[in-house]
Amino acid sequence: MGKAAVTAPLYICVAWTLIISYQFFTQTAVNSIVTSLSTFWPSLGSWLISRIGMVVFIHAFAWVFVLSSVIPSVILGKGRSVLVQFLLCLTLVLVAMLVEDALTLVMGSQPIYQLGSLMTWLRNPALAGAYLSAPYLFMLYLDIRSKRKTKEALR
């Protein structure tokens, strides 16, 4: 628990930033890629535009899944109960809301709107693709690492 006491504030800050920002970043990144695809493959672009909400949901869900599974496992360790993991995720969301409210009081405007200037890099389709690929690549990395550790433990 000593490691968790030291690392928890860092993970809470990272989680807050990612939980708040992924929603806006994902929408911008998906729009950038769909617009880019529309110029090269108009039929695919129009199909994706008609289903843009679903595409954004899938990529946003990937971010939520990674955040809600990885961050608690780092803070709590692997031997955690589902209820404890749920309570930690709930705490992270509540802390995110409280921090956002505190920043609003201090800064005088909603800090989430100041993230808008950071989204300009997502208008580049290559960077948007990298951003949208990040949670999938991270999940793949974790799976490969877990399998290697399992093979090493069996030797």
Phi, psi and omega in degrees: 000340179296319178297319181296323180294330180277317185274339184304314180300322178295314180293325177295319177296314179296316180298318180300312181300314182288320180296320181283317189277333186300328182298312181286318181295319182297315179301314180295316181296316179296315179300320180297315182291317180296318178298318179295317179295327182298329180286328182266328184220082187302322181293319177294318179300316180291325177296316179293321179298322180290344180237028186301322179299318179293318181297315178297317180300316182298314181289323177294322178297322178299317178296315180298318180299313180297313182296318184281345178256323185280311185299313177297324181291329177289317182287315187267339186091175185283334183272060183248153176272159180297321180296317179295319178297317178299315180296322177293316178298318177298318178299318179299318179294317180294320177297321178300317179294318180294319179295319179297317177297318179295319178295325178296319178295318183286317186271342178084354175216168181287123183296336182296328180288338177285347175288344181305323179292335178284341184281351182298328179293339180279355176281348173277118184303325180293315179291324177296319177297320178297318179296315181290333179280339187306311182294325179292318178295323178294318177297319178298316178302314181297320178296315180296316179298318180296318179295321178295318179295322179295317178296319179295323180291329180283341182282000000 
